[in-house]
Amino acid sequence: MENKKVAVIGGGLGALSGAIRLARLGFSVQLFEKNPKIGGKVNEVVLGDYRFDTGASLLTMPFVIEELFDFAGFTLSDYLDFVPIDPICRYFFPDGSVMDASADKTKMKAAIAQLSPDDVAGYERFLKYTERIHDLTAEIFMFTPIHEFKKLMKPRHFQTLFRLHQIDPFRTVHQSVSRFFSDPRLIQLFDRYATYNGSDPFQAPATLNIIPYIEYGLGGYYVKGGIYRLIDALETVAYELGVQIHTSAKVEKICHDGRRASGVQVNGERVEADYVLCGADAVVAYNELIDGHQNRRDKLNRLEPSLSGMVFLWGVGAKHAELAHHNIVFSNDYDAEFKQIFKHQQVPDEPTIYIAITSKADAGHARVDGENWFVLLNMPSLAPEQIWEKEKDRMRSVVLDKLRRLGFDIADRIEVEQVYTPEDFSELYASNQGSIYGISSNSKATAFKRIPNRSRMLDGLYFAGGSVHPGGGIPLVMLSGKMAATLIAENHESKISGLC
Ligand SMILES: Cc1cc2nc3c(=O)[nH]c(=O)nc-3n(C[C@H](O)[C@H](O)[C@H](O)COP(=O)(O)OP(=O)(O)OC[C@H]3O[C@@H](n4cnc5c(N)ncnc54)[C@H](O)[C@@H]3O)c2cc1C
């Protein structure tokens, strides 16, 4: 194959999955990651006797990973063990009640019946409704590069395009969830799924109610050994296929002549390439790596970043049987929490607290009588007036106080600690304003406004990762890598057969 060199920017999941596919297709692939380790927002650290995943903690749609392994010619089960999680999450509500959510329909209905018997029928209807949204939208919004006119205009997509009104785009997530449930606790529980792609349930279109279907209909998983094992496995596959992975290698520029990308500049050296696959945040790439194109930059800078987060990693020298692998301690006023975050770009006074404890599944992740707590709070993306050093101390007290009132008095049991603020996410992973899922889906047209997988500005430049179509989260960024790799391969094919 002529002209087959690809430079891949970043070692996140979108870039990695694209790199693997391209290598399998015969391209010569070099991947450049600025950090000493690949994985991006899926990462791990060891602090004393405790081991932590630092980013993603719940895996959905594992078939996306399986398909990548199949494509690459590897057997997934030789590398990874996906463990279904049950309960998927334990919810602690403001009134003191607790509920275990499960993908097992019978268990879930029983849990809802205990909380609010009148809402069991609503749950049945809600599941059907979310499944309908899934069936109508998944193919087109998750598996198709919708900005490619020829791919969008396939007869099998017409049905969806003509039935767009049926995917509930005009109500918000909260408005729709409230139609199915009467109990405010259940409304809060199902509203929460908007945060899975970093959005606000009180603004985001109800089409995002596809997300509960993905969790309850298709299941939630843990990767045995920790989510970072996924990166280890993909790194092995990439090496086997000949991808050259360079770490501590920051791409400083995407080289171009105004019309076509021709390579990258890394640590002062120019690396020629026929195609560039950018897995770094595309908004940051347009701001920092691509000269010219000011109009495009201005337009992208107007897109609203997704939620950011504050993460506390705590090695806790005590066991808590009352906590599950995944736990949510809800705020008293969800609406106020999201107003502070999205409308006022403020740190919420009383945030919802998410706690994931992988030592519940992998005892070796903590010392024998301890637990490894990953604590995540919803946060706004970076705003100039926030002083994160101060905020992280304030939030630490707020969280520990609230947990103490719930009966988890861990303040004096924390043996090791590491904290990540939105500023850290911005610096560590070069994410746009510290956002953790790319662009928010708060606007009705977000699906179409997302950055395409193929650059309109520069030939030969393609994008993968949470900031571009189809969006953030493990499975979606891996699909973005698939779309970008497929588009590169198709472009290459048509070039060598003289079609363009
Ligand atoms: C705290 C947290 C919790 C999350 N929880 C979940 C969850 O439970 N489930 C889920 O599915 N998803 C979750 N996510 C989201 C998920 O982790 C991300 O959507 C996904 O990992 C992002 O992948 P990406 O391809 O966009 O690359 P990223 O992870 O953003 O990686 C981009 C990489 O590019 C590198 N880079 C950037 N610029 C350059 C440059 N100029 N040169 C070289 N390298 C560069 C960065 O260092 C980084 O390694 C979570 C994320 C966070 C942060």
Ligand as a Chemical Component Dictionary entry (heavy atoms), coordinates in Angstrom:
data_LIG
# 
_chem_comp.id                   LIG 
_chem_comp.type                 NON-POLYMER 
_chem_comp.pdbx_formal_charge   0 
_chem_comp.three_letter_code    LIG 
# 
loop_
_chem_comp_atom.comp_id 
_chem_comp_atom.atom_id 
_chem_comp_atom.alt_atom_id 
_chem_comp_atom.type_symbol 
_chem_comp_atom.charge 
_chem_comp_atom.model_Cartn_x 
_chem_comp_atom.model_Cartn_y 
_chem_comp_atom.model_Cartn_z 
_chem_comp_atom.pdbx_ordinal 
LIG C1  C1  C 0 -13.272 10.972 36.524 1  
LIG C2  C2  C 0 -13.828 10.326 35.292 2  
LIG C3  C3  C 0 -14.801 9.356  35.411 3  
LIG C4  C4  C 0 -15.306 8.732  34.265 4  
LIG N1  N1  N 0 -16.197 7.701  34.407 5  
LIG C5  C5  C 0 -16.556 6.981  33.314 6  
LIG C6  C6  C 0 -17.260 5.756  33.461 7  
LIG O1  O1  O 0 -17.529 5.289  34.572 8  
LIG N2  N2  N 0 -17.607 5.079  32.316 9  
LIG C7  C7  C 0 -17.279 5.539  31.082 10 
LIG O2  O2  O 0 -17.611 4.877  30.081 11 
LIG N3  N3  N 0 -16.585 6.686  30.924 12 
LIG C8  C8  C 0 -16.199 7.407  32.002 13 
LIG N4  N4  N 0 -15.430 8.518  31.870 14 
LIG C9  C9  C 0 -15.176 9.037  30.507 15 
LIG C10 C10 C 0 -14.120 8.255  29.766 16 
LIG O3  O3  O 0 -13.059 7.950  30.624 17 
LIG C11 C11 C 0 -13.637 9.127  28.622 18 
LIG O4  O4  O 0 -14.741 9.521  27.797 19 
LIG C12 C12 C 0 -12.637 8.434  27.709 20 
LIG O5  O5  O 0 -11.706 7.678  28.423 21 
LIG C13 C13 C 0 -11.948 9.523  26.893 22 
LIG O6  O6  O 0 -11.183 8.936  25.867 23 
LIG P1  P1  P 0 -10.579 9.823  24.721 24 
LIG O7  O7  O 0 -10.334 8.945  23.553 25 
LIG O8  O8  O 0 -11.389 11.037 24.517 26 
LIG O9  O9  O 0 -9.117  10.227 25.211 27 
LIG P2  P2  P 0 -8.603  10.908 26.556 28 
LIG O10 O10 O 0 -8.786  9.964  27.664 29 
LIG O11 O11 O 0 -9.127  12.282 26.671 30 
LIG O12 O12 O 0 -7.069  10.941 26.233 31 
LIG C14 C14 C 0 -6.490  11.883 25.379 32 
LIG C15 C15 C 0 -4.994  11.620 25.462 33 
LIG O13 O13 O 0 -4.328  12.481 24.553 34 
LIG C16 C16 C 0 -3.161  12.979 25.180 35 
LIG N5  N5  N 0 -2.809  14.236 24.533 36 
LIG C17 C17 C 0 -3.530  15.388 24.509 37 
LIG N6  N6  N 0 -2.886  16.332 23.799 38 
LIG C18 C18 C 0 -1.752  15.746 23.352 39 
LIG C19 C19 C 0 -0.669  16.212 22.562 40 
LIG N7  N7  N 0 -0.631  17.467 22.098 41 
LIG N8  N8  N 0 0.339   15.362 22.282 42 
LIG C20 C20 C 0 0.320   14.089 22.745 43 
LIG N9  N9  N 0 -0.670  13.602 23.517 44 
LIG C21 C21 C 0 -1.693  14.419 23.802 45 
LIG C22 C22 C 0 -3.554  13.162 26.624 46 
LIG O14 O14 O 0 -2.430  13.209 27.478 47 
LIG C23 C23 C 0 -4.417  11.923 26.848 48 
LIG O15 O15 O 0 -3.659  10.828 27.277 49 
LIG C24 C24 C 0 -14.877 9.141  32.985 50 
LIG C25 C25 C 0 -13.889 10.124 32.870 51 
LIG C26 C26 C 0 -13.358 10.690 34.007 52 
LIG C27 C27 C 0 -12.249 11.702 33.872 53 
# 
loop_
_chem_comp_bond.comp_id 
_chem_comp_bond.atom_id_1 
_chem_comp_bond.atom_id_2 
_chem_comp_bond.value_order 
_chem_comp_bond.pdbx_ordinal 
LIG C1  C2  SING 1  
LIG C2  C3  SING 2  
LIG C2  C26 DOUB 3  
LIG C3  C4  DOUB 4  
LIG C4  N1  SING 5  
LIG C4  C24 SING 6  
LIG N1  C5  DOUB 7  
LIG C5  C6  SING 8  
LIG C5  C8  SING 9  
LIG C6  O1  DOUB 10 
LIG C6  N2  SING 11 
LIG N2  C7  SING 12 
LIG C7  O2  DOUB 13 
LIG C7  N3  SING 14 
LIG N3  C8  DOUB 15 
LIG C8  N4  SING 16 
LIG N4  C9  SING 17 
LIG N4  C24 SING 18 
LIG C9  C10 SING 19 
LIG C10 O3  SING 20 
LIG C10 C11 SING 21 
LIG C11 O4  SING 22 
LIG C11 C12 SING 23 
LIG C12 O5  SING 24 
LIG C12 C13 SING 25 
LIG C13 O6  SING 26 
LIG O6  P1  SING 27 
LIG P1  O7  DOUB 28 
LIG P1  O8  SING 29 
LIG P1  O9  SING 30 
LIG O9  P2  SING 31 
LIG P2  O10 DOUB 32 
LIG P2  O11 SING 33 
LIG P2  O12 SING 34 
LIG O12 C14 SING 35 
LIG C14 C15 SING 36 
LIG C15 O13 SING 37 
LIG C15 C23 SING 38 
LIG O13 C16 SING 39 
LIG C16 N5  SING 40 
LIG C16 C22 SING 41 
LIG N5  C17 SING 42 
LIG N5  C21 SING 43 
LIG C17 N6  DOUB 44 
LIG N6  C18 SING 45 
LIG C18 C19 SING 46 
LIG C18 C21 DOUB 47 
LIG C19 N7  SING 48 
LIG C19 N8  DOUB 49 
LIG N8  C20 SING 50 
LIG C20 N9  DOUB 51 
LIG N9  C21 SING 52 
LIG C22 O14 SING 53 
LIG C22 C23 SING 54 
LIG C23 O15 SING 55 
LIG C24 C25 DOUB 56 
LIG C25 C26 SING 57 
LIG C26 C27 SING 58 
# 
